[in-house]
Amino acid sequence: MMKLGFNFKYLLAFLALLIAIVAIALFMPGGFIRFHFGDILIVILIYCFIRILLRNRYKWLPLHIFIFATLVEIGQYFNLVYHLGLGHSEFARVAIGTTFDFLDIVMYFIGCTLIFVFDRWKEHRTNISEI
């Protein structure tokens, strides 16, 4: 059962990631960091945002984030931002995206795998400290 609460550590992690992602978007003109590493950070950012309010671990959260990110990427393939009538909005074009890239899905997978490993490590560490 999911328990709601407030987690200050995840809020700080969210804000730090948000600043890093915005800095990458503003100051990195291209390359791996801008176009691919940022996608890893995006799924971790989403995870941190959800965990701000989610008190207990939800083991399927990384999978659900991966599915969500992949659906957004597929939406880019079908020009979703324009079908929604948001093509005029720069914010919508940046948030939803306009260019499909299969490598982005690979980066989402890597990011969600890192989240999964982090959660398992944190759970294992908690279980050891309870002994």
MIDOSE-1310 file (N, C-alpha, C; in nm, 2 decimals, decimal comma, always signed):
residues 131
mmkl	+0,08/-0,12/+0,00/+0,00/+0,00/+0,00/+0,09/+0,12/+0,00; +0,05/+0,22/-0,08/+0,13/+0,34/-0,09/+0,09/+0,44/+0,02; +0,20/+0,49/+0,09/+0,18/+0,59/+0,19/+0,23/+0,72/+0,15; +0,15/+0,82/+0,16/+0,19/+0,96/+0,12/+0,26/+1,03/+0,24
gfnf	+0,35/+1,12/+0,21/+0,42/+1,20/+0,31/+0,50/+1,30/+0,23; +0,60/+1,35/+0,30/+0,69/+1,45/+0,24/+0,83/+1,41/+0,27; +0,91/+1,40/+0,16/+1,05/+1,36/+0,18/+1,14/+1,48/+0,13; +1,20/+1,54/+0,22/+1,28/+1,66/+0,19/+1,41/+1,62/+0,11
kyll	+1,46/+1,50/+0,13/+1,58/+1,46/+0,06/+1,55/+1,44/-0,09; +1,44/+1,39/-0,12/+1,40/+1,38/-0,26/+1,37/+1,51/-0,32; +1,32/+1,60/-0,24/+1,29/+1,74/-0,29/+1,43/+1,80/-0,33; +1,53/+1,79/-0,25/+1,66/+1,84/-0,28/+1,72/+1,78/-0,40
afla	+1,71/+1,64/-0,41/+1,76/+1,57/-0,53/+1,69/+1,62/-0,65; +1,55/+1,64/-0,64/+1,48/+1,69/-0,76/+1,52/+1,83/-0,80; +1,54/+1,92/-0,71/+1,59/+2,05/-0,74/+1,73/+2,05/-0,80; +1,82/+1,97/-0,75/+1,95/+1,96/-0,80/+1,95/+1,91/-0,94
llia	+1,87/+1,80/-0,97/+1,86/+1,75/-1,10/+1,80/+1,85/-1,20; +1,70/+1,92/-1,15/+1,63/+2,02/-1,24/+1,73/+2,12/-1,28; +1,81/+2,17/-1,19/+1,91/+2,27/-1,22/+2,01/+2,21/-1,32; +2,05/+2,09/-1,30/+2,15/+2,03/-1,39/+2,09/+2,01/-1,53
ivai	+1,96/+1,97/-1,54/+1,90/+1,95/-1,67/+1,88/+2,08/-1,74; +1,84/+2,19/-1,67/+1,82/+2,32/-1,73/+1,96/+2,37/-1,77; +2,06/+2,35/-1,69/+2,20/+2,39/-1,73/+2,25/+2,32/-1,86; +2,22/+2,19/-1,87/+2,26/+2,12/-1,99/+2,18/+2,17/-2,11
alfm	+2,05/+2,20/-2,09/+1,97/+2,25/-2,20/+2,02/+2,39/-2,25; +2,06/+2,47/-2,15/+2,10/+2,61/-2,19/+2,24/+2,62/-2,24; +2,33/+2,54/-2,18/+2,47/+2,56/-2,20/+2,55/+2,45/-2,28; +2,48/+2,34/-2,31/+2,54/+2,24/-2,39/+2,48/+2,24/-2,53
pggf	+2,56/+2,28/-2,63/+2,50/+2,30/-2,76/+2,46/+2,16/-2,83; +2,52/+2,06/-2,79/+2,49/+1,93/-2,86/+2,58/+1,82/-2,80; +2,58/+1,71/-2,86/+2,66/+1,60/-2,82/+2,59/+1,50/-2,72; +2,67/+1,41/-2,67/+2,61/+1,30/-2,59/+2,55/+1,35/-2,46
irfh	+2,61/+1,45/-2,40/+2,56/+1,50/-2,27/+2,42/+1,56/-2,29; +2,41/+1,64/-2,39/+2,28/+1,71/-2,42/+2,17/+1,62/-2,47; +2,21/+1,54/-2,57/+2,11/+1,46/-2,63/+2,07/+1,32/-2,57; +2,16/+1,27/-2,49/+2,14/+1,14/-2,44/+2,15/+1,13/-2,28
fgdi	+2,26/+1,18/-2,23/+2,27/+1,18/-2,08/+2,16/+1,25/-2,01; +2,11/+1,36/-2,07/+2,00/+1,43/-2,02/+1,87/+1,34/-2,01; +1,86/+1,25/-2,10/+1,74/+1,16/-2,09/+1,75/+1,06/-1,97; +1,87/+1,02/-1,93/+1,89/+0,94/-1,81/+1,85/+1,03/-1,69
livi	+1,89/+1,15/-1,69/+1,86/+1,24/-1,58/+1,71/+1,27/-1,57; +1,64/+1,28/-1,69/+1,50/+1,31/-1,69/+1,42/+1,20/-1,61; +1,45/+1,08/-1,64/+1,37/+0,97/-1,57/+1,40/+0,97/-1,42; +1,53/+1,00/-1,39/+1,56/+1,01/-1,24/+1,49/+1,13/-1,18
liyc	+1,48/+1,24/-1,25/+1,41/+1,36/-1,21/+1,26/+1,32/-1,18; +1,20/+1,25/-1,27/+1,06/+1,21/-1,25/+1,05/+1,12/-1,13; +1,14/+1,03/-1,11/+1,14/+0,94/-0,99/+1,15/+1,03/-0,87; +1,24/+1,12/-0,86/+1,26/+1,20/-0,74/+1,13/+1,28/-0,72
firi	+1,07/+1,34/-0,82/+0,95/+1,41/-0,81/+0,84/+1,33/-0,74; +0,82/+1,21/-0,79/+0,72/+1,12/-0,73/+0,75/+1,08/-0,59; +0,88/+1,06/-0,56/+0,92/+1,02/-0,43/+0,92/+1,13/-0,33; +0,90/+1,25/-0,37/+0,88/+1,36/-0,28/+0,76/+1,34/-0,19
llrn	+0,66/+1,28/-0,25/+0,53/+1,26/-0,18/+0,50/+1,12/-0,15; +0,58/+1,03/-0,20/+0,56/+0,88/-0,18/+0,65/+0,84/-0,07; +0,59/+0,80/+0,05/+0,68/+0,77/+0,17/+0,75/+0,64/+0,15; +0,68/+0,53/+0,11/+0,74/+0,40/+0,10/+0,78/+0,37/-0,04
rykw	+0,87/+0,27/-0,06/+0,91/+0,23/-0,19/+0,80/+0,16/-0,26; +0,80/+0,19/-0,39/+0,70/+0,12/-0,48/+0,79/+0,05/-0,58; +0,80/-0,08/-0,57/+0,90/-0,16/-0,66/+0,87/-0,15/-0,81; +0,75/-0,12/-0,85/+0,72/-0,11/-0,99/+0,74/+0,04/-1,05
lplh	+0,77/+0,13/-0,96/+0,79/+0,27/-1,01/+0,89/+0,29/-1,12; +1,01/+0,23/-1,11/+1,10/+0,24/-1,23/+1,04/+0,19/-1,36; +0,97/+0,08/-1,35/+0,90/+0,03/-1,47/+0,80/+0,12/-1,53; +0,71/+0,18/-1,44/+0,61/+0,27/-1,48/+0,67/+0,40/-1,54
ifif	+0,78/+0,45/-1,48/+0,84/+0,57/-1,53/+0,90/+0,53/-1,67; +0,96/+0,42/-1,69/+1,01/+0,38/-1,82/+0,90/+0,37/-1,93; +0,79/+0,31/-1,89/+0,67/+0,30/-1,98/+0,62/+0,45/-2,02; +0,61/+0,53/-1,92/+0,57/+0,67/-1,94/+0,66/+0,74/-2,04
atlv	+0,79/+0,73/-2,01/+0,89/+0,80/-2,09/+0,89/+0,74/-2,23; +0,88/+0,61/-2,25/+0,87/+0,55/-2,38/+0,75/+0,60/-2,46; +0,64/+0,61/-2,39/+0,52/+0,66/-2,45/+0,53/+0,80/-2,50; +0,60/+0,88/-2,42/+0,62/+1,02/-2,46/+0,71/+1,02/-2,59
eigq	+0,81/+0,93/-2,59/+0,90/+0,92/-2,71/+0,83/+0,87/-2,83; +0,74/+0,78/-2,81/+0,65/+0,73/-2,92/+0,56/+0,84/-2,97; +0,51/+0,92/-2,88/+0,43/+1,04/-2,91/+0,51/+1,14/-3,00; +0,64/+1,15/-2,98/+0,73/+1,23/-3,06/+0,73/+1,18/-3,20
yfnl	+0,74/+1,05/-3,22/+0,74/+0,98/-3,35/+0,61/+1,02/-3,43; +0,50/+1,03/-3,36/+0,37/+1,06/-3,42/+0,34/+1,21/-3,41; +0,44/+1,29/-3,38/+0,42/+1,44/-3,38/+0,31/+1,48/-3,28; +0,30/+1,42/-3,17/+0,20/+1,44/-3,07/+0,18/+1,59/-3,03
vyhl	+0,29/+1,66/-3,02/+0,28/+1,80/-2,97/+0,20/+1,88/-3,08; +0,21/+1,85/-3,20/+0,14/+1,92/-3,31/-0,01/+1,87/-3,32; -0,03/+1,74/-3,29/-0,17/+1,69/-3,29/-0,25/+1,74/-3,18; -0,18/+1,78/-3,07/-0,25/+1,84/-2,95/-0,27/+1,99/-2,97
glgh	-0,22/+2,04/-3,08/-0,24/+2,18/-3,11/-0,14/+2,27/-3,03; -0,03/+2,21/-2,98/+0,07/+2,28/-2,90/+0,19/+2,31/-2,97; +0,20/+2,30/-3,10/+0,32/+2,32/-3,18/+0,37/+2,47/-3,17; +0,28/+2,56/-3,14/+0,32/+2,70/-3,12/+0,39/+2,73/-2,99
sefa	+0,37/+2,64/-2,89/+0,43/+2,66/-2,76/+0,57/+2,60/-2,75; +0,67/+2,69/-2,73/+0,80/+2,64/-2,71/+0,82/+2,55/-2,59; +0,75/+2,58/-2,48/+0,75/+2,50/-2,36/+0,70/+2,36/-2,39; +0,59/+2,35/-2,46/+0,53/+2,22/-2,49/+0,63/+2,14/-2,59
rvai	+0,69/+2,21/-2,68/+0,78/+2,14/-2,77/+0,90/+2,09/-2,70; +0,95/+2,16/-2,60/+1,06/+2,11/-2,52/+1,02/+2,00/-2,42; +0,90/+2,02/-2,35/+0,86/+1,93/-2,25/+0,82/+1,79/-2,31; +0,74/+1,80/-2,42/+0,70/+1,68/-2,49/+0,80/+1,63/-2,59
gttf	+0,86/+1,72/-2,65/+0,97/+1,68/-2,75/+0,90/+1,67/-2,89; +0,99/+1,69/-2,99/+0,94/+1,68/-3,13/+1,02/+1,59/-3,22; +1,13/+1,53/-3,16/+1,21/+1,44/-3,25/+1,23/+1,31/-3,18; +1,18/+1,20/-3,25/+1,19/+1,07/-3,20/+1,33/+1,02/-3,22
dfld	+1,39/+0,95/-3,12/+1,52/+0,89/-3,13/+1,52/+0,76/-3,05; +1,54/+0,65/-3,11/+1,53/+0,52/-3,04/+1,64/+0,51/-2,93; +1,75/+0,58/-2,95/+1,85/+0,58/-2,85/+1,80/+0,65/-2,72; +1,71/+0,74/-2,73/+1,65/+0,80/-2,61/+1,58/+0,69/-2,52
ivmy	+1,51/+0,60/-2,59/+1,45/+0,49/-2,52/+1,55/+0,41/-2,44; +1,66/+0,38/-2,51/+1,77/+0,31/-2,44/+1,82/+0,39/-2,32; +1,83/+0,52/-2,33/+1,87/+0,60/-2,22/+1,77/+0,60/-2,11; +1,64/+0,60/-2,14/+1,54/+0,59/-2,04/+1,55/+0,45/-1,97
figc	+1,58/+0,35/-2,04/+1,60/+0,22/-1,98/+1,72/+0,22/-1,89; +1,83/+0,28/-1,93/+1,95/+0,29/-1,84/+1,91/+0,36/-1,71; +1,85/+0,48/-1,73/+1,81/+0,56/-1,61/+1,72/+0,48/-1,52; +1,62/+0,41/-1,57/+1,53/+0,34/-1,49/+1,59/+0,22/-1,42
tlif	+1,69/+0,16/-1,49/+1,77/+0,05/-1,43/+1,85/+0,10/-1,32; +1,91/+0,22/-1,33/+1,98/+0,28/-1,22/+1,89/+0,31/-1,10; +1,77/+0,35/-1,13/+1,67/+0,38/-1,02/+1,64/+0,24/-0,95; +1,62/+0,14/-1,03/+1,58/+0,01/-0,97/+1,70/-0,04/-0,89
vfdr	+1,82/-0,03/-0,94/+1,94/-0,08/-0,86/+1,95/+0,01/-0,73; +1,93/+0,14/-0,74/+1,94/+0,22/-0,62/+1,84/+0,18/-0,52; +1,71/+0,16/-0,56/+1,61/+0,12/-0,47/+1,64/-0,01/-0,40; +1,69/-0,11/-0,48/+1,72/-0,24/-0,42/+1,84/-0,23/-0,32
wkeh	+1,94/-0,14/-0,36/+2,05/-0,12/-0,27/+2,00/-0,05/-0,14; +1,92/+0,05/-0,15/+1,87/+0,12/-0,04/+1,78/+0,02/+0,05; +1,70/-0,06/-0,01/+1,62/-0,16/+0,06/+1,71/-0,26/+0,14; +1,81/-0,31/+0,07/+1,91/-0,40/+0,13/+1,98/-0,34/+0,24
rtni	+2,03/-0,21/+0,23/+2,10/-0,14/+0,33/+2,00/-0,12/+0,45; +1,88/-0,09/+0,43/+1,78/-0,07/+0,54/+1,76/-0,21/+0,61; +1,75/-0,31/+0,54/+1,72/-0,45/+0,60/+1,84/-0,49/+0,68; +1,96/-0,46/+0,64/+2,08/-0,49/+0,72/+2,09/-0,41/+0,85
sei	+2,05/-0,29/+0,84/+2,05/-0,20/+0,96/+1,95/-0,24/+1,06; +1,84/-0,31/+1,02/+1,74/-0,36/+1,11/+1,78/-0,48/+1,19; +1,88/-0,55/+1,14/+1,92/-0,68/+1,21/+1,99/-0,65/+1,34
